[in-house]
Amino acid sequence: MKKNQFIKRIVLSVLFVAGFAFSNFTFAQHTLTIEVSNLKNDNGTVMIALFKGKEGFPKDGTKAIKTTKVTIKDKKAIITFTDLEAGDYAFALFHDENGNNEMDSNMFGIPKEGYGFSTNFKPIISAPDFDDADFRVEENTIQKIKIIN
């Protein structure tokens, strides 16, 4: 009997300590705020797709971990994503001036509407790869983006 009680006490002590240790363990959740400037006007919305990894970036918004659209005021927009784990992210955004939920381009594929990428990456010939535009989210992160018109 004494041996069983001793084992029970040890097991209960271990469970108590483990329970206390894990009760304070949570994945840190962070916030990303994106401040967009240099918009042509206040028409339409800014549409954005946030990616955590290379898959789909920047053209396939269905692979984004979060997407949203926000209104424009004084030729600026502010987008906030919450509950993000620490890690590497990239985003693509555009100014949907006419509200058709599409990035309009001319017959050569050159955008007619303003656009931008995280880290203010400026494409020369084509859209960036994830590695060109990725940045680290830790704690509360701010990205200031000047739209390309």
N, C-alpha and C positions, 0 to 999 in steps of 0.2 A: 504494500500500500504506500509506504513512504517513497519508494522509488517512482511510482506513478504520479504522486503529488509533486515530486521534484521536477519531473519531466513536464507536467502541466504548467508549472510556474515558469519554467524556462521558455516553453512555447508561447505562453501568454505574454511574457516580457518581450520576446522577440517581435511578436505581432504588434504589441503596443508601440514599441520604438519604430518599427517599420511604418505603421499607420501614421504616426506623428511626422515622420520624415516625408512621406509621400503626400500628406495633406497640404503641405506648404509648397509642393512641387507643381508648377503649372508651366505651360508653354507661354512664354512672354508674347503678348499681342501688341503689335506696333501700328502706328498710323503713318500713312503717306499722304502728304498734301502736295498737290501740283498746282502751281500758280502760272496761268497762261496769260501772256501779254502779246501785244502787236496784232490783235485781231482787226480785220478791216472795218467791221461794224458790229452792231449788236443784234443783227438778224440771225435767226436760226439757233443752233446749239453747238457746243463742242462735244464731240463723241470720242470716247477713249476706250482702249482695250489694254488691260494690264496682264502681262505674262510672267510666269515664274518658270523659266526654262525656254529652250530654243524652239520647241514644237509650236508651229503656227505663226511665230513672230516674223514680221509684223502684219502680214496680210490676212491671216485666217482668224478672225475674231471669235470663231466658235471654239478655238483652243485656248482662249484667254481664261484666266482664273476669275477675272472680274471685268465687267464692262459697265459703262454708264454714259449718260449724256447730261450736260448741265447747261443752264442758261448763261447768257453773256450780259454783263453790265459794264458800261464805260469801256468797251473794247477789251475787257478782261474776263477771265473765268477762273474759278477755284474749284478743284476737284479734291475730295478727301476719300481715301480708302482706309477703313479701319479693320481691326482684327487680322492683321498680317503677321505671319511668322517671320522671324529674321531670315534674311536670305537675299539672293540676287534676283532682281526683277528688271523688266524693261517694259516700256509702253509706247504705243503709237496713238496719235490723236489727229483729228481734223475738224475744221470749222465747216459744219454742215449748214451753209448759208441759206439754202432753199428748202431745208427740212425734208428732203427725200430719203434720208438715212443712208446715203451713198456718197462716196468720194467721187465727185465729178471730175472728169479729165477730158482733154481734147482728143482729136483723132490719133495723135502720136503717143497718148498715154500720159501726157504731162498734166499734173493736177491743176484744175481750175480754182479749187478752193484751198484755203490755207491748211497747212499740216505741220506736224512736229513729232519729234521722238525724244525719249528720255535722254538725258545728258546733253540736250541741244545738239544732237548729232545732225550734221548737215550732209545729206547725200550728194554725191557728185554725179554718178551715173545711175545708180539703183538704190532701192531701199536698203537699210542697214541689216546686218546679221545681228543676232542677239548679243554677241560679244562686243559689237560696236557701240551698243546703246545701254548695256546693263549697268546697274548700280546696286549698291548694298542698302537694304532697309535694316536699320537697327534703331531701336527706340523710336522717336518721332522724327521722320525724315521729310525734308522739303525739297522739291525739285522746281526750279524756276525755268519755264520754257518760253522762248520767244518764237511765236508761230512764223513759219516760212510762207510768205505770200507770193 
